[in-house]
Amino acid sequence: MKTIDKIYINGEFISPKGTEYFDLISPTTNEKLGKVRLGNTEDTQNAINAAKKAFKTFSKTTISERIQYLKNIQASIEKRKTDFINIMIEEYGGTFQFASISYEYMLKGFDSAISLLNSYKFTKTMGESEVQMTPIGVVGIIIPWNSSNGFISSKLSTAIAAGCTTVIKPSEMSAQQTQLMTECLHDAQLPKGLVNIVNGLGEIVGAEISRNPDIAKISFTGSTTVGKIIAKEAVDTMKRVTLELGGKSPNIILDDADFSKAIPLAISAAFMNSGQACIAGTRLLIPESKLEETKSLIKEIISNTIVGNPKKPTTAVGPMVSTKQFNRVQHYIQIGINEGAEILVGGLGKPEGLEKGNFVKPTVFINANNKMRIAREEIFGPVLTIITYKTDEEAVEIANDTTYGLQAYVSSASNERAHFIASQINAGRVQINGIGHDPLAPFGGFKQSGIGREFGTIGLEAYLEPKALIQPK
């Protein structure tokens, strides 16, 4: 049993003013792992004040100084690889496969920020004027539980590159993961006040970050519902916001694709991070003529998909993060049944032998249409809805018939044809014949999948304000 009773403000581990504790429960066994003491409004204000004070000097640091800080953090994280992987498996229930990939992505986030600093011009000429790209101020970073330290790394590295100081509110459910990351940041010998971390509830810590006038920008990843609340709070003080929200990503497999390759890829896209991913490809669009072949392939693939102990390297699907999330997924499976969709594999209840944890049977619906709730709402679990189409044009129409637009997938034997279809899909990223990540390409959503972009030059400039110096001649 571990008790986390410190928050991190102005370069020090301190006891929060808040006195409430939150229990940390294993998703694999539902046994108590420990508890975390939560910060309150006063703690958040203290963290913001520390970041505000630090901004006065950190905003004036050189590019070489910022690069060194990023390298220090990266080196500190590299020393704790095993710890990062193990704690994500234990606390979150992420599979060994996913936790290992997440760790590598954390390190790449710092690489890409360093790469940006080596190439980006903070002073530009536009027209006849000098334009200075200046740090925006104190950044509030609010992140979810499904890849906690990965989000801290990507957002923090960008903020540091821009010359901003930060106040981070991680998910209270990720307290052990956050503690490990905080230890690494402390060991990196950063300027005091550059990074401040307050464990706490969204309605308390998150709300103060959203309304406090000394926060200049918010970078949030999470649900569309919460993103809207943050945006409404932020507008009163004209905070800049980057919101990376939900998704209901379409995966179009064209009729010329090799289905023996495309269907396993589709299952990987749908069930990545045990389905707890905003970019999961949870709507599979296939030609009517390929339905029987698809059904046969999916049955075979899922019969060989290992669900269970996330510590085992062969496990593909682990538990849901909490009993609440498990019940949410079960509720949606029941909705699909009630709507008249047919379960091809999976269904209600827990897999045999896994009754103690929050395990869901990987579930695939057929005979579904795009008007059903299971095709329109984000479930955040290993549930895939198959929808058939007659023509390429209909496939694109179905893909775009959603309130979301975060990511999409296209498979075809012809790169030219796949590229043509991908270009018509309203999504921030479209994966063509594979699943990849480019840390220098923008990431974010169309429509209700968010506002703004992260990563690369576009992501960096979201942390900068342009200042034009105009001198008439």
C-alpha positions, 0 to 999 in steps of 0.5 A: 500500500502506497500513500502519495501525500505530496504535490510539486510546487516551485521545485519542491515536494510539499504537503498539499493544503487539501486533506481529501484522499482518493483511493487507487484501485488496481484495474486487474484485481480491483484490490486497493493499491494505495491512496493519494492526497488531493490538492485544493484551490489554494494549492492550485493558486500557489502553483500558478503563482510559482509558475508566474514568477518563474516565467519572468526569467524562463521566458528569456532563456536561450534556445541552447538552455531550453535544449539542455533542460529537455535533454536533462529530463529525457536522460532522467526518464531513460534511467527509469525505463522499467519503472515507467513500464511497470507502474503503467501496467500496475496502476492503469492496466495498460498491457506490456505491449502498450506501456512499452510503446508509450515509453518510447513515445515519451522519449521521442516527444523530447527528441522532436521538441529539441529538433524544433528548437534547432530549426524554428525561427522565433524572429521572422520577417513578414512584409516589411516588419519584424515579427517576434514569436514570444512565449504565451505565459503560464500554461495549464496542462490538464490530462486524462488517465489513458496515457498520463505520462505520455501526455505530460511529456509531449505537452511539457516538452512543447511548453519548455521549447516555447519558453513557457512555465507550467501547472499540470493537473494529471488524472487523480487515477494516475497518481503513482505514474505522476509521482514517478514522472515528478521524481524524474523532473525533479532530478533534471535540475530544472529552474524552480517554478518551471514545472508545478504538479497538483494532484486533484479533482477536475472540478477543483484543481482543473476549474481553478486552472480554467478560470485563473487570470494568470493562466494564459493558455490551457492544453487539455486532452480528454472528453469532448464534454469536459473540453466544452466546460474548460472552453467556456471557463477559459473565454472569460479571461481570453485564455488560448486553448488547445483541446484534443478531444474525443473521436469515433474514427472511421476505418475504410477498407477499399475493395481492392485491399488485401483483407488478410492484412487489412483486417488484422490492422483494423483490429489493432486500430480498434483495440489499441490501448484496450480500446481506451484511445481517442484515435481508436478505429471503432467504425469499420467500413467495408464493401458489402461484397466483403462482409462474409470474408471479413466475418471469417477473418475477425472470428479467427483473429479475435479467437487468437487475441489474448485478453488478460494479465497485462504484465504478460508480453503476449496480452493484447487487451487488458482491463478497463481502467475502473469499474466505472469504465467497465460498466460504461462499456457494458452499457454500450454493448447492451445499447448495441443489442437493443438497437438491433445490431448483431454480435459477431464475437464478444458480448456482455460480461467478463471473459471466463477466469477474469472475473476479479478485474475490469475485463471486457470481452472484445466485441464486434457488432455487424448488421449495424448502421451509422445512425446507431449510438454504437456508431456515433458515440465514443465508447472507450473500450474494445468494441468495434462496429462494422458498417457496409457500403456500396461505393467509395463515395458512400464510404466517404459519406459515412466516414464523415457523418459524425460529430467527430474528426480526430483520426481515420484509416484507409486501406487499399492496394493502390496508394493513389486510390487510398490517398484520394479517399484519405484526402476527402475525409474530415479528420486531423490525421488519416492513416494510410495502409498502416498505423504510425505516428509522426511527432513533427506532424500536427495532431488534433481534430476537426469538429467536436474532436477539438480546437487547435493542433499539437506537435511540430511547428503548428503545435509549438506556435500554439504556445507562442504569441506573435508580436509585430514590430512596425517601423515606418520608413 
